[in-house]
Amino acid sequence: MVSAPLIAIEDLTVDFANGPHVSRAVDGIALQLAPAEALGIVGESGSGKSVTWLAALGLLPGKAAVRGSVRLDGRELVGAPPRELEAVRGKRIAMIFQDPSSCLNPVHRIGWQLGEALRLHRGLDRRAADAEALRLLDQVGIADARRRLGDYPHQLSGGLNQRVMIAMALAGQPDLLVADEPTTALDATIQAQILDLLRAVRRDTGMAMVLISHDLGVVAENVDRVAVMYAGRLVEEAPGQELFARPRHPYTQGLLAALPELTGRRRRLAAIPGTVPEPGSLPAGCRFAPRCPAADHRCAIEAPPIQSVAVHHRTNCHRQIEPGFSVWSLPKAAE
C-alpha cells in the first residue's frame, strides 16, 4: 500500500512584481515527498530551486505573489495565517542554508540561540533546554560541546557553524529538513563530514529531506529521487539511479555531460552554451530551447507538457529521447 505523501506541491507559481513588470520565478511546480524520503533538487542558479521551498514556507517578501497548493499532511500552507505557518516552521519543516554566518545571530551565544529554538518549538524550560542543547551539539559531532555553548558564531569555523545550524534545525524534531546548498561554502573534507552527519540523522530519526544542490555528485549519493529544475519549471524527475543512468531531458543530459569522468578514457566535456534566462524575459516555448542542440521550430513556440517516459520517470520535452542517447553527441554540440 502506497503511503500518503508527507508534503504535496501542486501547480505552485511565484511571481515577483517590479513596478509594472511581473517576473515569474516558479511556474507550475508539482512535487510530492513521502515520509522518510530524500529528494534532491538540482539546476543552475536562477532555476527557482530555493524560491520553491521559501514559497512553501511563506518566507518570501510581500512583493512575491504565491499561488497554487502546498499541503503538509493534507493541511494547506499557501495563504495560511501567520500563526499556523509559525507552528510549521522549525517544528514540522526545518530549513538550513548554505551560509550559516548570515543565519546565526552574531550578538548571541550559540547556547542562547539553540535554547530559544527549543523553548519555542518544544516548550522546554531553561534547564531542560540547556541539557537538550548540549545533547544536540553532541549529536552533530561538535567536540567540547559544553564550552561551545558559550561561544559566539564568529568564534567558530564555517564547518562548526554549519553543524550548529543543523542542530538548530533538529531542535524542533522536524518531519522534513530542507537543506539548501548545505556544503557549498565548505572544503571537501568538511563537506563529507556534513553529508555523513545528515545521513546519520536521517537514519536515526526517520525524517524526510530535500537536498538542494548544484553538485550532482552530492545529490547522487544522498537521495532516493531527483528533480531537475530549469527557469522556474520542473524539466525531469526520476529515481536517482534511473536519472543518472538514463537521463531523458536535454538539460539533464547537458548537466551530466559537463562532469569529468574519474575512470576510463579522457573526453572533451560538453558545456551548455548560454545562461539561464531572466524571469522577466522567458522564451515563449520551451525555456531551454535557445540552449538546446536538439531544439526545432515547435520547441520555440510551444511549451512542452510534462509526461511519463518510464516508471516513476517524467520529463518536460517535446522529443521522445531514447534511453542511452544524448543530444549532446549530435554534430551541432561538437562544433
VEXDREN-2710 file (C-alpha; in Angstrom, 1 decimal):
% VEXDREN-2710
k/r/px/py/pz
1/MET/0.0/0.0/0.0
2/VAL/1.4/3.4/-1.0
3/SER/1.6/5.8/1.9
4/ALA/0.1/9.3/1.7
5/PRO/2.6/12.0/0.9
6/LEU/4.1/14.0/3.7
7/ILE/4.0/17.1/1.5
8/ALA/2.4/17.7/-1.8
9/ILE/3.0/20.7/-4.0
10/GLU/0.6/21.3/-6.9
11/ASP/0.8/24.0/-9.6
12/LEU/2.9/26.3/-7.4
13/THR/3.6/29.6/-9.1
14/VAL/5.6/32.5/-7.7
15/ASP/5.6/36.0/-9.3
16/PHE/7.7/39.0/-8.3
17/ALA/6.4/42.5/-9.0
18/ASN/8.9/45.1/-10.2
19/GLY/6.8/48.2/-10.8
20/PRO/4.5/47.5/-13.8
21/HIS/6.5/44.4/-14.7
22/VAL/6.0/40.9/-13.3
23/SER/8.7/38.2/-13.3
24/ARG/7.8/34.6/-12.9
25/ALA/10.4/32.8/-10.8
26/VAL/8.5/29.5/-10.3
27/ASP/6.0/28.3/-12.8
28/GLY/3.6/25.4/-12.1
29/ILE/5.8/23.2/-10.0
30/ALA/4.3/19.8/-8.9
31/LEU/6.2/17.6/-6.4
32/GLN/5.4/15.1/-3.7
33/LEU/7.6/13.8/-0.9
34/ALA/6.8/10.7/1.1
35/PRO/7.7/10.3/4.8
36/ALA/11.4/9.5/5.4
37/GLU/12.1/10.0/1.6
38/ALA/15.1/12.0/0.4
39/LEU/14.6/14.2/-2.7
40/GLY/17.4/16.0/-4.5
41/ILE/16.7/19.2/-6.5
42/VAL/19.3/20.3/-9.0
43/GLY/19.7/23.0/-11.6
44/GLU/21.7/26.1/-12.3
45/SER/21.4/29.3/-10.3
46/GLY/18.2/31.1/-11.2
47/SER/16.2/27.9/-11.7
48/GLY/13.9/28.5/-8.8
49/LYS/15.1/25.7/-6.5
50/SER/15.3/27.8/-3.3
51/VAL/12.3/30.0/-4.1
52/THR/10.1/27.0/-4.4
53/TRP/10.7/26.0/-0.8
54/LEU/10.8/29.5/0.6
55/ALA/7.3/30.0/-1.0
56/ALA/6.1/26.7/0.5
57/LEU/7.1/28.0/4.0
58/GLY/5.7/31.5/3.5
59/LEU/9.2/33.1/3.8
60/LEU/9.2/35.3/0.6
61/PRO/8.8/39.1/0.8
62/GLY/5.5/40.8/0.4
63/LYS/6.1/41.6/-3.3
64/ALA/6.0/37.9/-4.1
65/ALA/2.6/36.6/-5.3
66/VAL/2.4/32.9/-4.5
67/ARG/-0.4/30.7/-6.0
68/GLY/-1.1/27.0/-6.1
69/SER/-1.2/24.5/-3.3
70/VAL/1.3/23.2/-0.7
71/ARG/-0.2/20.6/1.6
72/LEU/1.6/19.2/4.6
73/ASP/-0.3/16.1/5.7
74/GLY/-3.3/17.5/3.9
75/ARG/-3.1/20.9/5.6
76/GLU/-2.9/23.8/3.2
77/LEU/0.1/26.2/3.7
78/VAL/-0.3/28.6/0.9
79/GLY/-2.4/31.5/2.2
80/ALA/-2.4/30.1/5.8
81/PRO/-2.5/32.6/8.7
82/PRO/0.9/33.5/10.1
83/ARG/0.2/31.7/13.4
84/GLU/-0.4/28.4/11.5
85/LEU/2.8/28.9/9.5
86/GLU/4.8/29.6/12.6
87/ALA/3.7/26.3/14.1
88/VAL/5.0/24.5/10.9
89/ARG/8.4/26.3/10.5
90/GLY/11.0/24.6/12.6
91/LYS/8.6/22.2/14.2
92/ARG/7.3/20.3/11.2
93/ILE/9.6/21.6/8.5
94/ALA/13.1/23.0/9.2
95/MET/15.5/24.7/6.7
96/ILE/19.2/25.1/6.7
97/PHE/21.1/27.4/4.4
98/GLN/24.4/27.4/2.6
99/ASP/25.8/30.4/4.6
100/PRO/25.3/29.8/8.3
101/SER/27.1/33.1/9.2
102/SER/24.2/35.0/7.7
103/CYS/21.6/33.0/9.7
104/LEU/23.2/32.8/13.1
105/ASN/22.8/36.0/15.3
106/PRO/26.3/37.4/15.8
107/VAL/25.4/39.1/19.1
108/HIS/24.1/36.0/20.9
109/ARG/25.9/32.9/22.1
110/ILE/25.3/29.6/20.5
111/GLY/23.7/28.2/23.6
112/TRP/21.2/31.1/23.8
113/GLN/20.2/30.6/20.1
114/LEU/19.8/26.8/20.5
115/GLY/17.8/27.3/23.7
116/GLU/15.5/29.8/22.0
117/ALA/14.6/27.3/19.3
118/LEU/14.0/24.6/21.9
119/ARG/11.8/26.8/24.0
120/LEU/9.8/27.9/21.0
121/HIS/9.3/24.6/19.3
122/ARG/9.2/22.2/22.1
123/GLY/8.2/24.3/25.1
124/LEU/11.2/23.3/27.3
125/ASP/12.1/25.3/30.4
126/ARG/15.5/26.8/30.7
127/ARG/17.2/23.9/32.4
128/ALA/15.7/21.3/30.1
129/ALA/16.6/23.5/27.1
130/ASP/20.3/23.8/28.2
131/ALA/20.5/20.0/28.6
132/GLU/18.9/19.3/25.2
133/ALA/21.2/22.0/23.5
134/LEU/24.2/20.1/24.9
135/ARG/22.8/16.8/23.5
136/LEU/22.2/18.3/20.1
137/LEU/25.7/19.6/19.8
138/ASP/27.0/16.2/20.8
139/GLN/24.7/14.7/18.1
140/VAL/26.1/16.8/15.3
141/GLY/29.6/16.0/16.3
142/ILE/30.9/19.2/17.9
143/ALA/33.7/18.4/20.3
144/ASP/33.8/20.1/23.8
145/ALA/30.1/20.9/23.3
146/ARG/29.6/22.5/26.8
147/ARG/32.3/25.1/26.1
148/ARG/30.9/25.8/22.6
149/LEU/27.6/26.7/24.0
150/GLY/29.2/29.8/25.4
151/ASP/30.8/30.8/22.1
152/TYR/29.7/33.4/19.6
153/PRO/29.3/32.4/15.9
154/HIS/32.4/34.3/14.9
155/GLN/34.5/32.1/17.2
156/LEU/33.6/29.0/15.2
157/SER/34.7/27.8/11.8
158/GLY/32.4/27.6/8.8
159/GLY/32.1/23.8/9.3
160/LEU/31.2/24.2/13.0
161/ASN/28.7/26.9/12.3
162/GLN/27.0/24.7/9.8
163/ARG/26.8/21.9/12.4
164/VAL/25.2/24.4/14.8
165/MET/22.7/25.3/12.1
166/ILE/21.9/21.6/11.7
167/ALA/21.5/21.3/15.5
168/MET/19.1/24.2/15.4
169/ALA/17.1/22.6/12.6
170/LEU/16.9/19.4/14.6
171/ALA/15.8/21.2/17.7
172/GLY/12.1/21.0/16.7
173/GLN/12.3/17.3/15.8
174/PRO/11.0/18.1/12.3
175/ASP/9.4/15.7/9.9
176/LEU/11.1/17.3/6.9
177/LEU/14.5/19.0/6.6
178/VAL/15.1/21.3/3.6
179/ALA/18.9/21.6/3.2
180/ASP/19.6/24.4/0.7
181/GLU/23.2/24.1/-0.5
182/PRO/24.4/23.0/2.9
183/THR/28.0/22.2/1.8
184/THR/28.8/24.8/-0.9
185/ALA/31.0/27.1/1.3
186/LEU/32.9/24.2/2.9
187/ASP/36.1/22.4/1.8
188/ALA/35.9/18.8/0.6
189/THR/36.7/17.2/3.9
190/ILE/34.2/19.2/5.9
191/GLN/31.6/18.7/3.2
192/ALA/32.0/14.9/3.5
193/GLN/31.6/15.1/7.3
194/ILE/28.4/17.2/7.0
195/LEU/26.9/14.8/4.5
196/ASP/27.7/11.9/6.7
197/LEU/26.1/13.7/9.6
198/LEU/22.9/14.3/7.6
199/ARG/22.7/10.6/6.6
200/ALA/23.2/9.6/10.2
201/VAL/20.5/11.9/11.4
202/ARG/18.0/10.7/8.8
203/ARG/18.8/7.1/9.8
204/ASP/18.3/7.8/13.5
205/THR/15.2/10.0/13.2
206/GLY/13.4/8.8/10.1
207/MET/12.9/12.4/8.9
208/ALA/12.4/13.2/5.2
209/MET/14.9/15.5/3.5
210/VAL/15.0/17.8/0.5
211/LEU/18.6/18.4/-0.7
212/ILE/19.1/21.5/-2.9
213/SER/22.5/21.5/-4.6
214/HIS/24.5/22.3/-7.7
215/ASP/26.7/19.3/-7.0
216/LEU/25.3/16.3/-8.9
217/GLY/27.8/14.0/-7.1
218/VAL/26.5/15.1/-3.7
219/VAL/22.9/14.5/-4.8
220/ALA/23.6/11.2/-6.4
221/GLU/25.0/9.7/-3.2
222/ASN/22.4/11.1/-0.8
223/VAL/18.9/11.0/-2.2
224/ASP/16.2/8.5/-3.4
225/ARG/14.8/10.7/-6.1
226/VAL/15.9/13.7/-8.2
227/ALA/14.0/16.6/-9.6
228/VAL/15.7/18.8/-12.2
229/MET/14.6/22.4/-12.4
230/TYR/15.3/25.0/-15.2
231/ALA/14.0/28.6/-15.4
232/GLY/11.2/28.0/-12.9
233/ARG/9.9/24.7/-14.3
234/LEU/10.4/21.1/-13.4
235/VAL/12.0/19.5/-16.5
236/GLU/12.7/16.0/-15.3
237/GLU/12.0/13.8/-12.3
238/ALA/13.1/10.2/-11.6
239/PRO/14.6/7.9/-9.1
240/GLY/18.2/8.7/-8.5
241/GLN/19.8/5.7/-10.2
242/GLU/17.4/5.9/-13.1
243/LEU/18.0/9.6/-13.8
244/PHE/21.8/9.4/-13.6
245/ALA/21.9/6.2/-15.8
246/ARG/19.3/7.2/-18.3
247/PRO/18.6/11.0/-18.4
248/ARG/15.9/11.8/-20.9
249/HIS/15.8/15.7/-21.0
250/PRO/18.5/17.5/-22.9
251/TYR/19.1/19.8/-20.0
252/THR/19.8/16.9/-17.6
253/GLN/22.0/15.3/-20.2
254/GLY/23.9/18.6/-20.5
255/LEU/24.5/18.8/-16.8
256/LEU/25.8/15.3/-16.7
257/ALA/27.9/15.7/-19.9
258/ALA/29.7/18.6/-18.2
259/LEU/31.0/16.3/-15.4
260/PRO/34.5/14.8/-15.8
261/GLU/34.9/11.0/-15.7
262/LEU/37.2/9.7/-12.9
263/THR/37.9/6.5/-14.8
264/GLY/38.2/5.4/-18.4
265/ARG/39.3/7.4/-21.4
266/ARG/39.5/11.1/-21.2
267/ARG/36.9/13.0/-23.2
268/ARG/36.1/16.6/-24.0
269/LEU/33.5/18.0/-21.7
270/ALA/30.3/19.3/-23.3
271/ALA/29.5/22.8/-21.9
272/ILE/25.9/24.1/-22.2
273/PRO/26.1/27.3/-24.1
274/GLY/24.4/30.5/-22.8
275/THR/22.8/31.1/-19.5
276/VAL/19.5/30.6/-17.6
277/PRO/17.0/33.3/-18.9
278/GLU/16.0/36.1/-16.5
279/PRO/12.5/35.6/-15.0
280/GLY/11.3/38.8/-16.8
281/SER/12.4/37.6/-20.3
282/LEU/11.5/34.0/-20.6
283/PRO/11.2/32.3/-24.0
284/ALA/7.7/31.7/-25.4
285/GLY/8.0/27.9/-25.9
286/CYS/10.4/25.5/-24.2
287/ARG/12.6/27.6/-21.9
288/PHE/15.6/25.5/-22.7
289/ALA/15.1/25.7/-26.5
290/PRO/17.6/28.6/-27.0
291/ARG/20.4/26.5/-25.5
292/CYS/19.3/23.0/-26.7
293/PRO/21.2/21.4/-29.6
294/ALA/18.1/19.3/-30.5
295/ALA/15.5/22.2/-30.5
296/ASP/13.3/22.6/-33.5
297/HIS/10.6/25.1/-34.6
298/ARG/8.0/23.6/-32.3
299/CYS/10.2/24.0/-29.3
300/ALA/10.5/27.7/-29.9
301/ILE/6.7/28.4/-30.0
302/GLU/5.0/25.7/-27.9
303/ALA/5.7/24.9/-24.2
304/PRO/6.1/21.1/-23.8
305/PRO/3.9/19.2/-21.4
306/ILE/5.4/17.0/-18.6
307/GLN/4.9/13.4/-19.5
308/SER/5.9/9.9/-18.3
309/VAL/8.7/8.2/-20.2
310/ALA/9.2/5.3/-17.8
311/VAL/8.0/4.0/-14.4
312/HIS/8.2/7.0/-11.9
313/HIS/10.2/8.9/-14.6
314/ARG/8.7/12.0/-16.2
315/THR/10.2/14.7/-18.3
316/ASN/9.2/18.1/-19.9
317/CYS/10.3/17.8/-23.5
318/HIS/8.6/17.5/-27.0
319/ARG/11.1/14.9/-28.1
320/GLN/11.0/11.3/-27.0
321/ILE/14.7/10.8/-26.4
322/GLU/15.6/7.2/-26.2
323/PRO/17.5/5.8/-23.2
324/GLY/21.2/5.9/-23.7
325/PHE/21.1/8.6/-26.4
326/SER/22.5/12.0/-25.7
327/VAL/21.6/15.1/-27.7
328/TRP/25.0/16.5/-26.8
329/SER/26.6/13.9/-29.0
330/LEU/25.0/15.5/-32.0
331/PRO/27.3/17.2/-34.5
332/LYS/25.8/20.6/-33.6
333/ALA/27.0/20.2/-30.0
334/ALA/30.6/19.3/-31.1
335/GLU/31.1/22.4/-33.3
END
